[in-house]
Amino acid sequence: MLHQRLLLGAVLLVGTGIAHAEDTVRVGEVRSIGSGATLTAIDRGYFKDQGIKVELDAIDSSANAFALLAQNRYQVVEGGLSAGFFNALAKGLPIIAVADRASSPLYHNLMVRSDLKDTIKSIKDLKGRVIASNGPGSISTYEIDKILQQGGLGLKDVEIKVVPFTQMALALNNKAVDAALAIPPFTYQIRDGGFGVMFADPDDYVRPAPTALSVNSLNTEWAKQHPDLVRRYYIAYQHGVRDYCQAFHNGQNRKEMIDLLVRSGTEKRPEMLNDYGWPSRDPLGRINIDSALDIAAWYVANKFTGAVPPRERIADLSYIDYANAKLGPFVLENKDSTLKGCR
């Protein structure tokens, strides 16, 4: 697992001028545009205001991180609703989702190789084709299956080839695959590079909606031992989420958010962040549990997990409810924005 540790935070000063150690929270996150929420909460001092120092690790996969979360190596993990999350729940490990991190509209796209655009014109034309996904037990493959179902097909009718998002343009260019389920910014790289064309937006096919793609999860045993710290953490976190949504809608802080994402190494090309859409999320952190249950059922049907967990086992929204009560209503600054999501 790749660890790219960012030791972030400072010392909380009290009225006497005496420095007191802050509470430390170790966080593992799959780095993405959505990381902007946590990064801005650190950068703008929201965690510091709550007496918290965040130790932030960039991780390759949330699937591995859930085991570390259960061991309390991390107290918080931000990543996808992978099979690993539901397997951890099935084993009774002390983890639970707390807040939405990414939900539709997601700007994902099932992209068809450019030289096949006149051959593959409908979903039915995908039969027998090779489709790239970033993992067999991933949300991407779930999205592919949902699209195929609309054409009377299923995963058995295609060949799924595991290709990292970063290599999908190359795979299309080399004709190693016929189509690929890509995510931003790779969708735009594939399109603008002439490697593939937009074919199907999962948001048009996946139900229930919005799709619960990625969540913020915590270690429940740690939370029971430190309830006040957890509440303070999510006040700061939700403040950052709201800032992300303002930037999503081209608010006054958009350039600041882009600069932060570039400075952190999340995305090296500011033009990609400036010109194209970002993954959405709920500004109040609400998770679509119906979507999460449907994803869990899909994992069971495809033998990636053993059972669908009870609704109440998936998420505990009490912490973000507390945070939102403290922060007050979310008010969108840019009233002229027509973008869907982050509302």
Beta strands, then each sheet from edge to edge (+ up, - down):
strand 1: 4-8
strand 2: 12-13
strand 3: 19-20
strand 4: 23-30
strand 5: 52-59
strand 6: 76-80
strand 7: 95-103
strand 8: 109-113
strand 9: 130-133
strand 10: 159-162
strand 11: 179-182
strand 12: 196-200
strand 13: 212-219
sheet 1: 1+ 5- 4- 6- 13+ 7-
sheet 2: 2+ 3-
sheet 3: 10+ 9+ 11+ 8- 12+
end
